């Protein structure tokens, strides 16, 4: 499972971990990615989506139909 959200497109961010002595080493901030299964009534089937926690809240707000339309508008296949 790749660490990117299908709805928002959020991906890991890279930067430095800075220790107390100010030594820097590379690190990565991973998004909170979850796999969710949603029923899409217009298609009569379930779709499995890889979403960030923020995207799950967005789907709760706008609905799965509009969310699927947004994902397809980005050119991603579901």
N, C-alpha and C positions, 0 to 999 in steps of 0.2 A: 504494500500500500504506500503510494507516494505521499509525502507530507504536504499536500496542497489541497485547498478547498475548492470544490467544483462550483460553488455559488459566488463566493467573494474573491477567489483567486489568491488568498493569503498563502504565503510560503514561509519557510524558515528564514530568519534574519541572522546575519553573522556579525560578530564584533569581537571585542577583547574582554577577557576576564582580567581585572586589575587587582593584584594582591595587595596586602598591607605594605609591602616593600616597593610597590608600584611596578613590579614585573608584569609584563603582559603576555598572555597566551590566548590563542584563538578559541572562541567558543561559539555556540549556536543556540538561538532561542527558537524552539519549535512551537508551532501553533497547536492549540488543543483540537486535534482532528479526531472525529468520531465517524463511525459507519452507521447510517440510518436507512431504514427501509420505509418508504412512503407509498400509500395507495393513491394512484392517480386515476380519478373516476372517468375522465374524458378518454383515457386510453384503455381503461378496464384492466389494469395490471399494476403490480408493484414495481417501483424503481428503487435501486440501491444507490445511495449517494454517499460520497465522502465529504463531510462538512466540518467546518469549524464550529465551535460552540456559539459564536456570534451568528453564524449562518442559520443554525437551528432556531435561534430566537427570531431571526428574520422570517423564516418559513412559517413560524407560529403566527407572526403578525400579518404577512401578506398572502399566505396560502401557498399550497404546493403547485397549483396551476401556474401562477405568475412566476414562481421560482423556477419551474421547469422551462418556462418561456425565456427567462433571463439566461439560463444556462445554455440553451440552444442558440440564443442570439450571440453568445460569445463564440459559437462554433464548436462547442463540445458535444460529443455524442453521448446519449443516455441509453 
